[in-house]
Structure formats: structure tokens, C-alpha cells
Amino acid sequence: MSADDQRTADAAAMRRALELSVRGPARGVNPRVGCVILSPAGETLAEGWHRGVGTAHAEVDALAQLDSEAARGATAVVTLEPCNHTGHTGPCAQALIEAGVGRVVYAVADPGTHSSGGAERLRSAGVEVIAGVLADEVGAMLDDWLFAARKRRPHITVKWASSLDGRAAAADGTSRWITGGEARGDVHRRRAAADAIAVGTGTVFADDPSLTARTPSGELFDIQPVPVVFGRRRVPADAAITRHPHETLFFSGTDLRADLEELASRGIRSLFIEGGPTLASAFIAAGLVDELLVYLAPALLGGPRLAVGELGVPTIDAALRFDFTVIERLGDDVLLVARPQPTKGN
């Protein structure tokens, strides 16, 4: 096979591996990975994908479909660099070596502290390794898992709804409804897309939120975010969150980075911060926000009930700067999506 034919075959197999990968679970600790094993002539010998925690990884799943010695000299095309650690299963890099695979082609490097290094292990065993094939396409599919693996925390979105003058509630504390139905529908769709949704204990006592994602008709979406509560106060036994489809996770909030690392270890890749101003401000001040969702209602409330509290900004020169990525009209309201501007050195 010529070099051009080899690259064409590798790319075609990688696209097939990507198709296979999305059959795996979209949420959880493990990434979605697909694998195609090709003969030296470029013919497909076996296919595999990862089906969830505790099951065979994609490479091992594919190898299991072959007779002994059938993979010798073959090419394994896999969306993620073969792992190099022993967890619920053994290292995939070693399984490929023992199977006699001659070439390994992968798209994206494994950023895990303990699982990376598979490519080096393969090369040390004399296996040819090609990296970066269709990296952009595969990386887009693995984006949330890669973020959590690299940062050791979920992707954080902070949301609030406020009046034009930045108030999240009226002076008496009432806040339903600042925004209209279209804005609320957008919020619930975004909740459903997140792995987890978080509030502080203050919001639990003040609003008794259910922390569910609901359709405009009030029905629950099939997939629900895991409820998370930050704070030291004990939640009432009859709080609405106790009836959530998922068990609520509780954190003291005294060490947010440690709490987020624990969430990531549980397979939480995206966290939607719903309220209130104390929790939102804590995440923003700690530099732990990746995206802001601000729903602005065409109303003025005045008073002390600000959507965001103290951020530790002493002067205008120290202002926390964001870039708008979306400005969208939702009925009478406006949605502003903003992301932090890169800081010097990043």
C-alpha cells in the first residue's frame, strides 16, 4: 500500500471509529472511544467501542472479536491514545502489543495523569504510532471529557436572570418571574444538557428549587442533571430536591477546587450554577467560571438584591473582563453569553 493510500485508509477508518465511539454513554467517568482494526491491505478486520465503566475498552473490544494471531501486523485505528494504566481493565497499549499489532493510529492524546503514555509504551515495543489523524473532529466530540481531564474539574457555567439594573429579586425577595417564558425555556434546555446543576443552601431555603430540567409543558426531560448543593446548613428533609430523580450531592464549599475535583472524579463534566448571588460570586472570584449566561429582563427593580455580590475587585483596572460570544433576543428578554478574557500568561 502506498503512503497516500495508507493515509486515506487511516482517515476512513478513523471516521468509522468516531461513528462507533458515539454509541457509548455520553456521560460518566470514561470517554467515548471507538476502534477499527485494519489488515495490512487496509481491510476491516474488527470494530469495537467502549460501553461504559467496567466494560472492555474499545481496543480490547475489537481485539476480542479476532482469533489468536489474527491481529498480528495489523493497524489499530482508535479515537483516543490507548491507555497506559490498570483500572477496571488492563492497559490497552499492552493488549495491543501482546496481540502483535504493527501500527497504531490515534486522533487525540490522552491527557490523564495516570492513563497517558500509551503511545510511548507502544513505540518502545517497536509498534509504529501515528498521532493526530482527524484530531479536530474527534476532539470536538470529546470536548467535555477532555476539558475535565485536563482541568481536573467540570466546565463551569454560571447563570443568573436579572433586571436591567442588575437585580435578581425585588426588595422583598420575590424573584418569580423576572424573565419570560422563552428565557425560562432556554434555561431548562441548558439544564438538561448539563451533567449537574448547583445552588447554595441559601437558595434552597429561600426558593426551595427542584433543580430539575422541564419541558414547557412541565414534564421532566428524560435526562436530568445531578443536583448539587454547596453550603454548611442542613437541608430540610422535605425540600424539593429530596424528590429529585438523582441523589443530591452535598459539599461544604470551603474548598471549591477540591469539591470540583471530587465532582470530576464522579464523572461530572459540566456544572450549571443556578444560584444565588453568594455562590455565583464565590465561583467568579475564584476564577472558576468558564461561561456566564445572563438573562436580562426589560425591567427596573432597584434595591439591594443584586445578582452578583462581592468579587474582590478593588479598582476599575482590576475588573474581571469577559468577551460576549452570544447576544440573543428571547421574547422580551435578552440572553448574554460571555467567556472570560485570557489573562496574561495563559
C-alpha positions as CSV (number, residue, x, y, z in Angstrom):
1,M,0.0,0.0,0.0
2,S,1.4,3.4,-1.0
3,A,1.8,6.2,1.6
4,D,-1.1,8.1,0.1
5,D,-3.3,5.0,0.1
6,Q,-2.3,4.4,3.7
7,R,-3.3,7.9,4.8
8,T,-6.6,7.6,3.0
9,A,-7.3,4.2,4.7
10,D,-6.3,5.6,8.1
11,A,-8.6,8.6,7.7
12,A,-11.6,6.5,6.6
13,A,-11.1,4.1,9.5
14,M,-10.8,7.0,11.9
15,R,-14.2,8.3,10.7
16,R,-15.7,4.9,11.3
17,A,-14.1,4.7,14.7
18,L,-15.6,8.1,15.5
19,E,-19.1,6.8,14.4
20,L,-18.6,3.8,16.7
21,S,-17.5,5.9,19.7
22,V,-20.8,7.8,20.0
23,R,-22.6,4.5,20.7
24,G,-21.0,4.6,24.2
25,P,-22.5,6.6,27.1
26,A,-22.2,10.4,26.7
27,R,-21.9,10.9,30.5
28,G,-19.7,9.3,33.1
29,V,-16.0,9.0,34.1
30,N,-14.8,7.3,30.9
31,P,-14.6,8.9,27.4
32,R,-16.5,7.6,24.4
33,V,-13.9,5.8,22.3
34,G,-14.1,3.8,19.1
35,C,-11.6,1.4,17.4
36,V,-11.2,-0.2,14.0
37,I,-8.6,-2.8,13.2
38,L,-7.3,-3.0,9.7
39,S,-5.4,-5.7,7.9
40,P,-2.0,-4.8,6.2
41,A,-4.0,-4.4,3.0
42,G,-6.4,-1.9,4.6
43,E,-9.4,-4.3,5.0
44,T,-11.5,-4.0,8.2
45,L,-10.9,-7.0,10.5
46,A,-12.8,-5.9,13.6
47,E,-14.6,-3.0,15.2
48,G,-15.2,-2.0,18.8
49,W,-16.2,0.7,21.2
50,H,-16.3,1.4,24.9
51,R,-19.7,0.7,26.5
52,G,-19.2,2.2,30.0
53,V,-17.4,1.9,33.3
54,G,-16.1,-1.7,33.9
55,T,-16.5,-2.9,30.3
56,A,-13.8,-3.6,27.8
57,H,-12.1,-0.5,26.3
58,A,-12.6,0.0,22.5
59,E,-9.3,-1.6,21.5
60,V,-9.8,-4.7,23.7
61,D,-13.5,-4.9,22.5
62,A,-12.2,-5.0,18.9
63,L,-9.4,-7.5,19.6
64,A,-11.9,-9.8,21.3
65,Q,-13.6,-10.4,18.0
66,L,-10.5,-11.8,16.4
67,D,-8.9,-15.2,16.6
68,S,-5.5,-15.6,18.1
69,E,-2.7,-14.2,15.9
70,A,-5.3,-12.5,13.6
71,A,-4.2,-9.0,14.6
72,R,-0.5,-9.7,14.1
73,G,0.9,-7.0,11.8
74,A,-2.5,-5.2,11.7
75,T,-3.2,-1.5,12.2
76,A,-5.4,-0.4,15.2
77,V,-7.1,2.9,14.5
78,V,-8.5,4.4,17.7
79,T,-10.0,7.8,18.5
80,L,-8.1,8.3,21.8
81,E,-4.5,7.4,22.6
82,P,-4.5,3.8,24.0
83,C,-4.4,4.0,27.8
84,N,-1.3,3.0,29.8
85,H,-2.8,2.2,33.2
86,T,-4.7,-0.5,35.0
87,G,-8.1,0.4,36.3
88,H,-11.2,-1.7,35.9
89,T,-9.4,-3.1,33.0
90,G,-5.8,-3.5,32.0
91,P,-3.7,-1.1,29.8
92,C,-4.9,-1.1,26.2
93,A,-1.4,-0.3,25.0
94,Q,-0.2,-3.6,26.4
95,A,-3.1,-5.5,25.0
96,L,-2.2,-4.2,21.5
97,I,1.4,-5.1,22.0
98,E,0.5,-8.7,23.1
99,A,-1.8,-9.0,20.1
100,G,1.1,-8.3,17.8
101,V,-0.4,-5.1,16.2
102,G,2.2,-3.5,14.0
103,R,0.7,0.0,13.7
104,V,-1.5,2.2,15.9
105,V,-3.2,5.3,14.6
106,Y,-5.0,7.7,17.1
107,A,-6.6,11.1,16.9
108,V,-6.2,12.7,20.3
109,A,-3.6,12.3,23.1
110,D,-4.9,11.0,26.4
111,P,-4.4,14.0,28.9
112,G,-4.9,11.8,32.0
113,T,-2.2,11.9,34.7
114,H,-2.3,8.1,35.2
115,S,-3.7,6.9,31.9
116,S,-1.4,8.7,29.4
117,G,1.8,7.4,28.0
118,G,0.3,4.6,25.9
119,A,2.0,5.9,22.7
120,E,5.4,5.9,24.3
121,R,4.8,2.3,25.6
122,L,3.8,1.2,22.1
123,R,6.8,2.8,20.4
124,S,9.2,1.2,23.0
125,A,7.8,-2.2,22.0
126,G,8.5,-1.5,18.3
127,V,5.0,-0.5,17.3
128,E,4.7,2.3,14.7
129,V,2.5,5.0,16.1
130,I,0.8,7.8,14.1
131,A,-0.9,10.6,16.1
132,G,-3.3,13.4,15.3
133,V,-5.4,11.8,12.5
134,L,-8.7,13.8,12.4
135,A,-7.8,15.3,15.7
136,D,-10.1,18.3,15.3
137,E,-13.2,16.1,14.6
138,V,-12.5,13.7,17.4
139,G,-11.5,16.5,19.8
140,A,-14.8,18.2,19.2
141,M,-16.7,15.1,20.2
142,L,-14.5,14.5,23.3
143,D,-14.5,18.2,24.2
144,D,-16.3,17.9,27.6
145,W,-14.3,14.9,28.7
146,L,-11.0,16.4,27.6
147,F,-11.7,19.6,29.5
148,A,-12.5,17.7,32.7
149,A,-9.4,15.5,32.3
150,R,-7.1,18.4,31.6
151,K,-8.5,20.8,34.2
152,R,-9.5,18.1,36.8
153,R,-12.8,19.8,37.2
154,P,-16.1,20.2,35.3
155,H,-16.7,23.0,32.8
156,I,-18.5,25.7,34.9
157,T,-21.4,27.8,33.6
158,V,-22.8,30.5,35.9
159,K,-26.3,31.6,35.1
160,W,-28.5,34.4,36.5
161,A,-31.6,36.3,35.5
162,S,-31.8,40.0,36.4
163,S,-33.4,43.3,35.7
164,L,-31.7,45.9,33.6
165,D,-30.2,47.4,36.8
166,G,-28.7,44.0,37.8
167,R,-31.2,43.0,40.5
168,A,-32.0,39.3,40.8
169,A,-35.1,40.0,43.0
170,A,-37.3,42.8,44.3
171,A,-36.6,44.4,47.7
172,D,-39.0,41.9,49.4
173,G,-37.1,38.9,47.9
174,T,-39.6,37.9,45.3
175,S,-38.0,36.9,42.0
176,R,-40.6,34.8,40.1
177,W,-40.7,35.7,37.3
178,I,-38.2,38.3,36.3
179,T,-37.9,36.8,32.8
180,G,-40.5,35.5,30.4
181,G,-41.3,32.0,29.2
182,E,-38.9,31.9,26.3
183,A,-36.0,32.7,28.5
184,R,-37.1,30.1,31.1
185,G,-37.4,27.5,28.4
186,D,-33.9,28.2,27.3
187,V,-32.6,27.8,30.8
188,H,-34.3,24.4,31.2
189,R,-32.9,23.1,27.9
190,R,-29.4,24.1,29.1
191,R,-30.0,22.4,32.4
192,A,-30.9,19.2,30.6
193,A,-27.6,19.4,28.7
194,A,-25.5,19.8,31.8
195,D,-24.3,16.9,33.9
196,A,-25.0,18.6,37.2
197,I,-26.8,21.7,38.5
198,A,-25.8,23.6,41.6
199,V,-27.2,26.1,44.1
200,G,-26.1,27.2,47.6
201,T,-28.0,26.4,50.7
202,G,-29.3,30.0,50.9
203,T,-31.2,29.4,47.6
204,V,-32.6,26.1,48.9
205,F,-34.1,27.8,52.0
206,A,-35.3,30.9,50.1
207,D,-36.7,29.3,46.9
208,D,-36.9,25.5,47.6
209,P,-35.9,24.7,44.0
210,S,-36.4,21.3,42.4
211,L,-33.2,21.6,40.3
212,T,-34.9,19.6,37.5
213,A,-35.0,20.3,33.8
214,R,-38.5,20.6,32.5
215,T,-40.3,21.0,29.1
216,P,-42.6,24.0,28.5
217,S,-45.5,21.8,29.5
218,G,-43.9,21.0,32.8
219,E,-42.8,17.4,32.1
220,L,-39.3,16.2,33.1
221,F,-36.7,15.8,30.4
222,D,-35.6,12.2,30.0
223,I,-32.1,13.1,31.1
224,Q,-31.8,15.1,34.3
225,P,-28.8,16.9,35.8
226,V,-27.4,15.7,39.1
227,P,-28.4,18.2,41.9
228,V,-25.5,19.7,43.9
229,V,-25.8,21.9,46.9
230,F,-22.9,23.9,48.4
231,G,-23.1,25.1,52.0
232,R,-22.9,24.0,55.6
233,R,-26.5,24.3,56.6
234,R,-28.6,21.1,56.7
235,V,-31.3,21.0,54.0
236,P,-34.8,20.4,55.3
237,A,-36.0,16.8,55.0
238,D,-39.0,17.9,52.9
239,A,-37.0,20.1,50.5
240,A,-38.0,19.8,46.8
241,I,-34.5,18.5,45.9
242,T,-35.1,15.4,48.0
243,R,-37.6,14.3,45.4
244,H,-35.2,14.7,42.5
245,P,-34.7,11.7,40.3
246,H,-31.0,11.7,41.3
247,E,-29.5,11.7,44.7
248,T,-28.3,15.2,45.8
249,L,-24.5,15.7,46.3
250,F,-23.6,18.0,49.2
251,F,-20.4,20.0,49.6
252,S,-19.4,22.5,52.3
253,G,-18.0,24.9,49.7
254,T,-15.0,25.8,51.9
255,D,-12.6,24.5,49.2
256,L,-14.3,24.8,45.8
257,R,-11.4,23.4,43.8
258,A,-11.3,20.3,45.9
259,D,-15.1,20.0,45.6
260,L,-14.9,20.3,41.8
261,E,-12.1,17.7,41.6
262,E,-14.4,15.4,43.5
263,L,-17.3,16.1,41.1
264,A,-14.9,15.4,38.1
265,S,-13.9,12.1,39.7
266,R,-17.6,11.1,39.7
267,G,-17.9,11.7,36.0
268,I,-19.4,15.2,36.2
269,R,-18.0,17.1,33.2
270,S,-20.3,20.1,33.1
271,L,-21.7,22.1,36.1
272,F,-24.5,24.6,35.8
273,I,-24.5,27.1,38.7
274,E,-28.1,28.4,39.2
275,G,-27.8,30.5,42.3
276,G,-27.8,32.5,44.2
277,P,-25.5,35.6,44.2
278,T,-23.3,34.3,47.0
279,L,-22.4,31.1,45.2
280,A,-22.1,32.7,41.8
281,S,-19.8,35.4,43.3
282,A,-17.6,32.7,45.0
283,F,-17.0,30.9,41.7
284,I,-16.4,34.1,39.8
285,A,-14.0,35.5,42.4
286,A,-12.1,32.1,42.5
287,G,-11.5,32.2,38.7
288,L,-13.5,29.1,38.2
289,V,-16.1,30.3,35.7
290,D,-15.8,29.3,32.0
291,E,-19.0,30.8,30.8
292,L,-21.6,33.3,32.0
293,L,-25.3,33.2,31.0
294,V,-27.1,36.4,31.8
295,Y,-30.8,36.7,31.1
296,L,-31.8,40.4,31.1
297,A,-35.4,41.4,31.6
298,P,-36.6,44.9,30.4
299,A,-37.4,46.0,34.0
300,L,-36.0,48.1,36.8
301,L,-36.2,46.9,40.4
302,G,-33.7,48.9,42.4
303,G,-33.0,47.9,46.0
304,P,-30.2,45.7,47.4
305,R,-30.9,42.3,45.7
306,L,-28.0,42.3,43.3
307,A,-27.4,39.3,41.0
308,V,-23.7,39.3,41.9
309,G,-22.0,40.2,45.2
310,E,-18.5,40.9,46.3
311,L,-15.8,39.8,43.8
312,G,-12.7,41.3,45.4
313,V,-12.2,43.9,42.7
314,P,-10.7,47.0,44.4
315,T,-10.4,49.2,41.3
316,I,-11.6,49.5,37.7
317,D,-8.2,48.4,36.5
318,A,-8.7,45.1,38.2
319,A,-12.2,44.5,36.7
320,L,-12.8,40.9,35.6
321,R,-13.2,41.2,31.8
322,F,-15.3,39.0,29.6
323,D,-16.0,38.6,25.9
324,F,-19.5,38.3,24.6
325,T,-19.9,35.2,22.4
326,V,-23.7,35.4,22.0
327,I,-26.3,38.2,22.2
328,E,-29.7,36.8,21.6
329,R,-33.3,38.0,21.9
330,L,-35.6,35.6,23.7
331,G,-39.1,37.1,23.7
332,D,-39.0,40.3,25.6
333,D,-35.7,39.4,27.2
334,V,-32.0,39.3,26.1
335,L,-29.5,36.5,26.6
336,L,-25.9,37.5,27.0
337,V,-23.3,34.7,26.9
338,A,-19.8,35.7,27.9
339,R,-16.5,34.0,28.5
340,P,-13.5,35.2,30.5
341,Q,-10.9,37.1,28.6
342,P,-7.5,35.3,28.6
343,T,-5.2,36.6,31.4
344,K,-1.6,37.3,30.8
345,G,0.5,34.1,30.8
346,N,-2.5,31.9,29.7
